[in-house]
Amino acid sequence: MKHSTLTTNLIVFAAVPLILNLVSLVPIFYRRQQKGKAVRDNASLQPLVWLLVVDVLMSAQLIVPIHNFLMEKGTFSEWSCVFYGAADMTLSLVEVLLACMIAFDRYIVTITPKWGKWRCHSNYFKIIFFAAIIVGFWSFVPTAGYGKYSTFHDDMFCSIDWRQGNIEPESEQSRLSAHRYIAFLTATCLVFFLIPVCIASSLYYSIIDHVDSQNSSEVTLENGVPKPEVCTWAPRNHVAKVGLGCLLVSVLPFFAYSVVCLNPMKSDFHQIHYIVVPVIISRVSTLLNPIFYVWLNPEIIPINEFIAKRAKPRPQRPLYHTINLARINFPKFLDSKVLFQIADVPGMSFPILTPTIPRRQLPKIPPHLASPSKPSLNDFLDEDSDSEPKEHTPML
């Protein structure tokens, strides 16, 4: 069989995402039945379900080229190629728009819950429906002269004709077709990729900044009740990783597709790998979307409990740690032992040596051991007078 490696990759990136997305639909509907009306009214699940449905359709699309490669026979006609290419572009653009919509929904849930009344299934369905209609019409623009859907390798594979980007200097028609083709791709990348990605990035940045500021504040409220979870769609302490991961897995796999579509250099399109490999890379999003959007979502999967069980508890460092350092013997007439210890003071980066309470009180010094060279103040005063010093006592 020709192109066995390419066919194997097509089968893997068609079967594995298809099964994974279908399996990911099960916990969503199971959660809805277990939690009752509160979860059924949660409009955040609707764009997730539509995202999984789009991934299933994108994975199922590869069945036709897989069949052609296995049978070594092309089945695409001119019109079937147009509908196949338009469907592929529609599903790809809808996936990016759904990723942006999910970011907007998470922004409302996390930062502005007062907009919760606007979040309902009817409003979300209208947005998704009209976005799909607009993208569907846009995907048929190449049939009006701004590009072309063509078959490759004896009608075995179908995609947008990337050969339109190659300009032949001798042909005015080729130059005009290339300019229209590049204008269509530029508008597509700007309106349906760059703008949604910038919007979603700013939303996730605001979410991450808000969650960090909330986690750095006090743990309890004024009445002593613990604070509720700030972010319920990502595991604890992993909001930034999940948010940025959701954005990247929905957009980044299409980068190779866009580079080949723009075709900055002339390439040999007789090589089928150059045409099929970008399509396979774009299907990486269908493989990673259910992992980041469903299996790392605590509202659907109890991922927080799983992480808590797998995490090893960190030993708590005591605030004050004392170590007996030495016992210092004083002279015999003091007859006492003073114990010193090291105290680790919080907020300081070095230990200090502090004395502890002595074991017993020090004895009084006998009067005859007092040095006569150090007289006391009473020696300078007379018993009958408060101010006259004694003459027989030297003052120095």
C-alpha positions in Angstrom: 0.0 0.0 0.0 1.3 3.4 -0.9 1.8 6.1 1.8 1.3 3.6 4.6 2.8 5.9 7.2 0.6 8.8 6.1 -2.5 6.5 6.2 -1.6 5.3 9.7 -1.3 8.8 11.0 -4.7 9.7 9.5 -6.3 6.7 11.1 -4.8 7.6 14.5 -5.8 11.2 14.4 -9.3 10.2 13.3 -10.0 7.3 15.6 -8.4 8.5 18.9 -10.0 12.0 19.0 -13.3 10.6 17.8 -13.5 8.1 20.7 -12.1 10.6 23.3 -14.7 13.3 22.4 -17.5 10.8 22.5 -16.4 9.5 25.9 -16.0 13.1 27.2 -19.7 13.7 26.5 -20.6 11.0 29.0 -19.5 12.8 32.3 -21.3 16.0 31.1 -24.7 14.4 30.8 -24.1 12.1 33.8 -23.3 15.2 35.9 -26.5 16.9 34.7 -28.6 14.0 35.8 -26.9 13.6 39.2 -26.9 17.3 40.2 -30.4 18.0 39.0 -31.8 21.4 38.0 -28.8 23.4 39.2 -26.5 21.8 36.7 -29.1 21.6 33.9 -29.5 25.4 34.2 -25.7 25.9 34.0 -25.3 27.5 30.5 -21.5 27.1 30.7 -21.9 23.5 29.6 -23.6 24.3 26.3 -20.5 25.7 24.5 -18.5 22.8 25.9 -20.9 20.3 24.4 -20.9 22.1 21.0 -17.1 22.1 21.1 -17.0 18.3 21.5 -19.6 17.9 18.7 -17.4 20.0 16.4 -14.4 17.9 17.3 -16.3 14.7 16.6 -17.3 16.0 13.1 -13.8 17.2 12.3 -12.4 13.7 13.3 -15.1 11.9 11.2 -14.2 14.0 8.2 -10.9 12.2 7.8 -12.8 8.9 7.1 -13.2 9.9 3.4 -9.5 10.4 2.7 -8.6 7.3 4.8 -10.9 5.3 2.6 -9.3 6.7 -0.5 -5.8 5.9 0.7 -6.7 2.4 1.7 -8.5 1.6 -1.6 -5.9 3.6 -3.6 -8.7 5.2 -5.5 -9.9 8.8 -5.6 -13.6 9.4 -5.0 -13.7 13.2 -4.8 -15.6 15.0 -7.6 -15.6 18.8 -8.3 -18.8 19.5 -6.3 -18.1 17.0 -3.5 -14.7 18.6 -3.0 -16.4 22.1 -2.7 -18.7 20.9 0.0 -16.0 18.9 1.8 -13.6 21.8 1.8 -16.3 24.3 2.9 -17.3 22.0 5.7 -13.7 21.6 6.9 -13.2 25.4 7.0 -16.5 25.9 8.7 -15.8 23.4 11.5 -12.2 24.8 12.0 -13.4 28.4 12.3 -16.4 27.5 14.6 -13.9 25.7 16.9 -11.9 28.9 17.3 -15.0 31.0 17.9 -16.3 28.5 20.5 -12.9 28.7 22.4 -13.4 32.5 22.5 -16.9 32.1 23.7 -15.9 29.7 26.5 -13.3 32.3 27.6 -16.0 35.0 27.7 -18.3 32.7 29.7 -15.5 32.0 32.2 -14.8 35.7 32.5 -18.5 36.3 33.5 -18.5 33.4 35.9 -15.3 34.4 37.6 -15.2 38.2 37.6 -18.7 39.6 36.9 -21.3 37.2 38.3 -23.8 40.0 38.2 -24.2 39.2 34.4 -25.4 35.8 35.4 -29.0 36.6 34.2 -27.7 37.1 30.7 -26.1 33.6 30.8 -28.8 31.3 29.6 -29.1 28.4 27.1 -31.2 30.5 24.7 -28.8 33.3 24.4 -25.8 31.0 24.0 -27.6 28.9 21.4 -28.4 32.1 19.4 -24.8 33.2 19.4 -23.5 29.8 18.3 -26.2 29.4 15.7 -25.6 32.8 14.0 -21.8 32.4 14.3 -22.1 29.1 12.5 -24.3 30.6 9.8 -21.8 33.5 9.2 -18.8 31.1 9.1 -20.7 28.8 6.7 -21.4 31.5 4.2 -17.8 32.7 4.5 -16.4 29.3 3.7 -18.1 29.4 0.3 -16.4 32.7 -0.7 -13.6 30.8 -2.5 -16.2 29.6 -5.0 -16.8 33.3 -6.0 -13.3 33.6 -7.3 -11.4 34.3 -4.1 -9.6 31.0 -4.0 -10.6 27.5 -5.0 -11.3 24.0 -3.5 -9.4 21.4 -5.5 -8.5 17.8 -5.3 -5.0 16.5 -5.0 -3.2 13.3 -5.9 -5.7 11.8 -8.4 -8.8 12.9 -6.5 -7.7 11.2 -3.3 -7.6 14.3 -1.1 -9.5 17.6 -1.1 -8.6 21.0 0.4 -8.4 24.6 -0.5 -6.1 25.0 -3.5 -2.9 26.3 -2.0 -1.4 26.6 -5.5 -3.3 29.8 -6.0 -0.6 31.6 -4.0 2.1 30.9 -6.7 2.1 33.9 -9.0 3.2 33.4 -12.6 4.8 36.6 -13.9 3.8 36.1 -17.5 0.1 35.6 -16.6 -2.1 38.5 -15.6 -4.9 36.0 -14.6 -2.6 34.2 -12.3 -1.6 37.5 -10.6 -5.2 38.5 -10.1 -6.2 35.1 -8.7 -3.2 35.1 -6.3 -4.1 38.6 -5.0 -7.8 37.5 -4.4 -6.7 34.3 -2.8 -4.2 36.1 -0.4 -6.8 38.7 0.4 -9.3 36.0 1.4 -6.8 34.2 3.6 -5.7 37.4 5.2 -9.2 38.4 6.0 -9.9 34.9 7.4 -6.9 34.9 9.6 -7.6 38.4 10.9 -11.4 38.1 11.5 -11.7 34.5 12.6 -8.3 33.8 14.2 -6.4 36.9 15.3 -9.2 38.9 16.7 -10.8 36.0 18.7 -7.4 35.0 20.0 -6.6 38.5 21.2 -10.0 38.8 22.9 -9.7 35.4 24.6 -6.1 36.2 25.7 -7.2 39.4 27.3 -10.1 37.6 29.1 -7.9 34.9 30.4 -5.3 37.5 31.6 -8.0 39.3 33.5 -9.3 36.1 35.0 -5.8 35.0 36.1 -5.0 38.4 37.6 -8.4 38.4 39.5 -7.9 34.9 40.9 -4.3 35.7 42.1 -5.5 38.9 43.9 -8.4 37.0 45.5 -6.1 34.1 46.7 -3.6 36.6 48.1 -6.2 38.2 50.3 -7.4 37.0 53.7 -8.7 33.4 53.9 -12.0 34.2 55.6 -14.7 36.7 55.3 -15.6 39.3 57.9 -18.2 37.0 59.5 -15.7 34.1 59.7 -17.2 32.0 56.9 -14.6 30.6 54.5 -14.5 32.2 51.0 -16.1 30.2 48.2 -14.1 29.0 45.3 -13.1 31.9 43.1 -12.6 29.7 40.0 -14.8 26.6 39.6 -13.8 25.6 36.1 -10.1 24.9 36.8 -8.2 22.9 39.5 -7.1 24.8 42.5 -3.8 26.7 42.0 -3.8 25.7 38.3 -6.0 28.4 36.7 -3.3 30.0 34.6 -2.1 26.6 33.2 -5.6 25.5 32.3 -6.7 28.8 30.9 -3.7 29.3 28.6 -3.7 25.6 27.7 -7.3 25.8 26.5 -6.5 28.8 24.4 -3.4 27.3 22.8 -4.8 23.9 22.0 -7.7 25.4 20.2 -5.6 27.8 18.0 -2.0 26.7 17.8 -2.5 23.5 15.8 -3.9 25.6 12.9 -0.7 27.5 12.6 0.9 25.0 10.2 -2.3 25.0 8.2 -2.1 28.8 7.8 1.6 28.8 6.9 1.0 26.3 4.1 -2.1 28.2 2.9 -0.2 31.4 2.6 2.6 29.5 0.9 5.4 32.1 1.2 7.7 29.9 -1.0 7.0 27.8 -4.0 6.8 24.1 -3.0 6.4 20.8 -4.8 2.7 20.1 -4.5 3.2 16.7 -6.2 4.3 15.5 -2.7 1.1 14.4 -1.0 2.8 14.7 2.4 3.1 18.5 2.0 -0.7 18.7 1.6 -1.9 16.2 4.2 0.5 16.8 7.1 -0.9 20.3 8.0 -4.4 18.8 8.1 -3.2 16.1 10.5 -1.4 18.7 12.7 -4.7 20.7 12.8 -6.4 17.7 14.3 -4.2 17.9 17.4 -6.8 20.3 18.7 -9.5 17.7 18.6 -7.3 15.4 20.6 -6.4 17.9 23.4 -9.6 19.9 23.6 -11.5 17.3 25.7 -8.6 17.0 28.1 -8.3 20.7 28.9 -12.0 21.6 28.7 -13.6 18.5 30.3 -11.2 16.3 32.1 -9.5 19.2 33.9 -12.8 20.9 34.8 -13.8 20.4 38.4 -17.5 21.2 37.6 -17.5 18.0 35.5 -14.7 15.8 36.8 -13.7 15.7 40.5 -10.1 16.6 39.6 -9.5 18.5 42.8 -10.0 15.4 44.9 -7.7 13.4 42.6 -4.9 16.0 42.8 -5.3 16.1 46.6 -4.9 12.3 46.9 -1.9 12.2 44.6 -0.1 15.2 46.2 2.3 14.5 49.0 1.7 16.6 52.1 4.5 19.0 52.8 5.9 19.0 56.4 5.1 22.2 58.2 8.1 24.2 59.4 7.7 25.3 63.0 7.7 29.0 63.7 10.1 28.6 66.6 12.7 25.9 66.8 15.1 25.7 69.8 18.3 23.7 70.0 20.4 23.4 73.2 23.8 24.8 72.3 26.0 24.9 75.4 26.3 25.1 79.1 28.6 27.8 80.3 30.2 27.4 83.8 30.7 30.5 85.8 33.3 31.0 88.6 32.8 29.1 91.8 31.6 32.1 93.8 28.7 32.4 91.3 28.1 28.7 91.4 25.5 28.7 88.6 25.0 27.4 85.1 23.3 29.5 82.5 21.8 27.6 79.5 21.9 29.2 76.1 19.7 28.3 73.1 19.3 29.2 69.5 16.0 30.8 68.6 14.8 30.9 64.9 12.9 34.1 64.7 10.3 34.4 61.8 11.0 37.2 59.4 14.8 37.0 60.1 17.3 35.2 57.9 19.8 34.4 60.7 19.6 32.7 64.2 20.3 34.6 67.3 21.7 33.4 70.6 19.4 34.0 73.5 19.9 33.0 77.2 17.2 31.1 79.0 16.1 31.3 82.6 18.9 30.1 84.9 18.3 26.9 86.8 18.6 28.6 90.2 18.9 32.1 91.5 22.5 33.4 91.8 23.7 33.7 95.5 24.5 37.1 96.9 28.1 38.3 96.9 29.6 38.4 100.5 30.4 41.9 101.7 34.1 41.1 102.5 34.6 40.2 98.8 33.6 43.7 97.7 36.6 45.7 96.4 37.5 48.7 98.6 38.7 50.5 95.6 35.1 50.8 94.5 33.3 52.6 97.3 29.6 53.0 97.4 27.7 56.3 97.5 27.0 56.0 101.2 30.7 56.3 102.0 30.7 59.8 100.8 27.9 61.0 103.0 27.7 61.6 106.7 25.1 59.9 108.8 23.9 63.3 110.2 24.2 65.3 107.0 22.7 64.6 103.6 25.1 66.7 101.6 28.5 66.9 103.4 31.0 64.2 102.3 33.2 62.6 104.9 36.7 64.0 105.2 38.5 60.7 106.0 37.1 59.1 102.8 38.8 59.8 99.6 36.5 60.9 96.8 38.6 59.3 94.2 
